Amino acid sequence: MTEVEAIRQRHSVRSYLDKKIEPETARLLCQMISECNEKGHLHLQFLPEAGGTFHRLLPRAAGLASAPSVIACAGPADASLEERIGYFGEKVVLYAQQLALNTCWCGTFSARNTPVTLAPGEKMPIVIAVGYGADQGRPRRSKTMAQVAGSDGYPPPWFRDGVALALLAPTAINQQKFHFRLCSDGSVLSECGPGPFSRIDLGIARCHFDAALRAVGMKELWGEGGAGSPPSPSGAPISPG
Ligand SMILES: Cc1cc2nc3c(=O)[nH]c(=O)nc-3n(C[C@H](O)[C@H](O)[C@H](O)COP(=O)(O)O)c2cc1C
């Protein structure tokens, strides 16, 4: 399964089988997490036992307490932490999908009951439930391309593809409060409106946008250059090939 196929197949899953993640699968997931930690200056952690992470009323009611494991999304508290967590956390989510696992981002978790170790100065704004889904989730309503993107002139296919994949990104309460703009110099600006976790959502949407660029051999906008900051003109996409 390619990354783009994983984007198309992924839905949030809130009901999990009573089955631990197999050791080899967990090893691959941890390998991806450590690559993302290095690139994103983060401290994402795979917690094989979810413990009491989802023991608050809302996630319990949603079914998330059935998730066997968790990815704790933490890192040094700074201005771009949430966007970096969104970007690199979603890379892990898509890889999990490729490993036949299912996931659900969860902001209503219990930090106190999450069996995680944080270093001084680190924050953990969100976690991701992970395991083998009892189902594969389901498609949901989406905003249109015109509602989340604009361009100076007619947009080229790579921009439309990027926005189309961003529209498949998970966002808190499905709010989709991100916006992409293609400027006349070829650079892409992205921003988010107000809303709970909207900066994490923006990072997630950028991750999907970058996947569309990579799929056609173009340079990604946010991944290596430091997710969280708007792309400079020199970071603008180059032509395919
Ligand atoms: C930052 C963030 C926080 C979320 N928090 C929760 C949550 O607390 N509980 C929950 O059931 N789903 C949560 N979700 C999942 C969203 O509800 C879900 O992504 C959205 O409805 C779109 O559905 P999809 O992921 O199937 O595309 C969260 C998603 C994101 C990105």
The ligand as a MOL file (V3000), in Angstrom:
LIG
                    3D

  0  0  0     0  0            999 V3000
M  V30 BEGIN CTAB
M  V30 COUNTS 31 33 0 0 0
M  V30 BEGIN ATOM
M  V30 1 C -6.3390 16.9620 16.6670 0
M  V30 2 C -7.4450 15.9300 16.6630 0
M  V30 3 C -8.1290 15.6190 17.8340 0
M  V30 4 C -9.1270 14.6320 17.8320 0
M  V30 5 N -9.7350 14.2950 19.0120 0
M  V30 6 C -10.6670 13.3180 19.0220 0
M  V30 7 C -11.2650 12.8990 20.2560 0
M  V30 8 O -10.9620 13.4330 21.3200 0
M  V30 9 N -12.1820 11.8970 20.2200 0
M  V30 10 C -12.5330 11.2800 19.0450 0
M  V30 11 O -13.3700 10.3670 19.0610 0
M  V30 12 N -11.9800 11.6580 17.8420 0
M  V30 13 C -11.0630 12.6490 17.8230 0
M  V30 14 N -10.4600 13.0220 16.6280 0
M  V30 15 C -10.8430 12.3580 15.3650 0
M  V30 16 C -11.7460 13.2760 14.5150 0
M  V30 17 O -13.0290 13.3170 15.0820 0
M  V30 18 C -11.7690 12.7620 13.0760 0
M  V30 19 O -10.4660 12.8670 12.5490 0
M  V30 20 C -12.7120 13.5660 12.1880 0
M  V30 21 O -14.0440 13.3900 12.5900 0
M  V30 22 C -12.5760 13.1750 10.7170 0
M  V30 23 O -12.8230 11.8030 10.5280 0
M  V30 24 P -11.7210 10.8540 9.8590 0
M  V30 25 O -10.5120 10.8740 10.7530 0
M  V30 26 O -12.3850 9.5020 9.8370 0
M  V30 27 O -11.3930 11.3720 8.5020 0
M  V30 28 C -9.4700 13.9820 16.6170 0
M  V30 29 C -8.7700 14.3110 15.4460 0
M  V30 30 C -7.7620 15.2530 15.4590 0
M  V30 31 C -7.0000 15.5420 14.2220 0
M  V30 END ATOM
M  V30 BEGIN BOND
M  V30 1 1 1 2
M  V30 2 1 2 3
M  V30 3 2 2 30
M  V30 4 2 3 4
M  V30 5 1 4 5
M  V30 6 1 4 28
M  V30 7 2 5 6
M  V30 8 1 6 7
M  V30 9 1 6 13
M  V30 10 2 7 8
M  V30 11 1 7 9
M  V30 12 1 9 10
M  V30 13 2 10 11
M  V30 14 1 10 12
M  V30 15 2 12 13
M  V30 16 1 13 14
M  V30 17 1 14 15
M  V30 18 1 14 28
M  V30 19 1 15 16
M  V30 20 1 16 17
M  V30 21 1 16 18
M  V30 22 1 18 19
M  V30 23 1 18 20
M  V30 24 1 20 21
M  V30 25 1 20 22
M  V30 26 1 22 23
M  V30 27 1 23 24
M  V30 28 2 24 25
M  V30 29 1 24 26
M  V30 30 1 24 27
M  V30 31 2 28 29
M  V30 32 1 29 30
M  V30 33 1 30 31
M  V30 END BOND
M  V30 END CTAB
M  END
